[in-house]
Amino acid sequence: MVLTHIVEKHEANQKISELLRKKFNISSRLLTKLKMNQKILVNNSPVFSSHIILENDQITVKIDFDEDDFIISEKIDLNILYEDEYLLAVNKPAGMVVHPSSYHPNNTLANGVKYYLNNNKKIRPVNRLDRDTSGIVIFAKNEYIQELMKNDNSMQKEYLTIVTGILLNKKGTINKPIARKEGSIMERIVDENGQIAITHYVVLDESIEKNLSLVHVTLETGRTHQIRVHFAYLGNSILGDTLYGTETNLINRQSLHAWKLSFTHPITKEKIQILADIPNDMKTVMKSTNLNEF
């Protein structure tokens, strides 16, 4: 990926680093990497970030460069929902971790993406999902795109979930801060001293007989376990969520699916909307409990 720009009169006589921050929103961290790899050029010659630019200078920034990455390349079948030269969107199955860790070094979504992309670049997820949450995960193909995507306020994340019980309010907002539970590495709780967390929801259907509700959820913030914690706080834990609710024989994981993701493309500025079909295990629950798809 290459960024180019011809310096205009009002942009002259400043450091190239200042222009790149203002014009392309390149972070100081990425600027340092670009400088070290001699990827910032003025009139086809590498320069330091402190270089003073002049009117009509031709600026070229070569974003892509090789990076060390500990992720092992593994051939894993991927359900690709969207791809261009900047982004890759994959439908993650339940039971798969997004990124390797000391507990899960192999057979993660990132291992499969590494194999698929077949390059010497770091794997850069823009969003993440819990192991047992299915749905859309987006990967940026370089650090610049990842930065733009993570700072994009236009991104809207929508989920489908089956929760226990019948919600009193069929539409609402859960605005409760979330913090890590004391003494636990994984578990989160609603805590007034926690981080702001806002979840919007609409009940799509409900089964009085089975005491279940199908709910559409839109996130305004993205805290760890946010949807799971907020619905457990309401007393309507997600079906199958054994951390915040109880076990069920209807499904062997939390019934939560990242169904839809919308955003403005960081380069083309096109409005992008990605959809991931409801997975079979959740469809089976819906069919057996007479919860209707919308």
Salt bridges, closest charged atoms under 4 A:
GLU8 OE1 - HIS10 ND1 3.60
GLU11 OE1 - HIS5 NE2 2.75
GLU67 OE2 - ARG124 NH2 2.60
GLU83 OE2 - LYS141 NZ 2.78
ASP84 OD2 - HIS265 NE2 2.65
ASP130 OD1 - HIS225 NE2 3.74
ASP130 OD2 - ARG228 NH1 2.94
ASP132 OD1 - ARG131 NE 3.89
GLU143 OE2 - ARG29 NE 3.90
GLU143 OE1 - LYS33 NZ 2.85
GLU143 OE1 - ARG124 NH2 3.43
GLU158 OE1 - HIS216 NE2 2.69
GLU158 OE2 - LYS260 NZ 3.92
GLU187 OE1 - LYS181 NZ 3.70
GLU206 OE1 - LYS170 NZ 2.98
GLU220 OE1 - HIS200 NE2 2.61
ASP241 OD2 - ARG228 NE 2.81
ASP281 OD2 - ARG253 NE 2.86
